[in-house]
Amino acid sequence: MQKTPDNLAMLALIRSNAATSAGYCIADAKGLAGHQYSVRCTSQMIKHGELVRVKVPGHFLRFVATQAQADILRAALLAGKPKRTRDSDRAKSAVPIDSRGPLRRLVASESQSLGGTTRADCAHAESHDGAFARVVQRLIEAGKLHRCKVKGHAFRYFADLDNGTAWQAATPPYSPPVKPRQRRPKPQATPKVTKVVISKAVKPATPRPVRAIGQHQKIVIRREYSPPAPRVDAVIVWPARMPECRMMPDRYAVSVPMQRIGTASWVTL
């Protein structure tokens, strides 16, 4: 821990209070700068042997300087102030239930009748929604209410068990009437509808001429005669500026005359 002025002031407060008979409590550091580091300070001082922790159930944690002071303070706390009672340890029937709230008073009064009471009878009470089941359960645990049930009827609550037993004996069980099973009507057959087709007027067919057996028609096809095109030998043409080149003869070579563009023979071609 850094030795800042705030930390030194807190250490001085812890040492001064721990030397007293009441010891030091974490609540004593409230109001000082850096009081959130009080737990860290006490933990480090316990490790160095400067403080002794005193823990008594129902009391705040305290710290003293020596073990002798811790024993005296523990005995004083156990003898002087009793242990705080928590809600989980407190008996639910210890508090007078009838004096709590209008809903509990209504349930306690209505359950004393011969017919008892139900949830629907107390629906008009204030703060009924969500609290009726809790109120009834507390009264049943306290022995001031009894739950009775008949098949088909809602729960009834009685302050006297004899009234509840008499109600169960006099009330017949209720079962809803069985509805007759409704069968679906059979689907009726749909009559067939003949589709009317309106046809267009048909043109009468042209009668073909009837020929006698052995009578045939002679068809003559004439074609005009055109003479064949004259056959021209192949000629290799060379441009005027291109030097004449002779290909090497081989076994596939064909002798073809060669002419140069612009010569007399080219003009007569």
Beta strands, then each sheet from edge to edge (+ up, - down):
strand 1: 24-25
strand 2: 52-54
strand 3: 62-64
strand 4: 146-148
strand 5: 156-158
strand 6: 236-238
strand 7: 258-260
sheet 1: 1+ 3- 2+
sheet 2: 4+ 5-
sheet 3: 6+ 7+
end
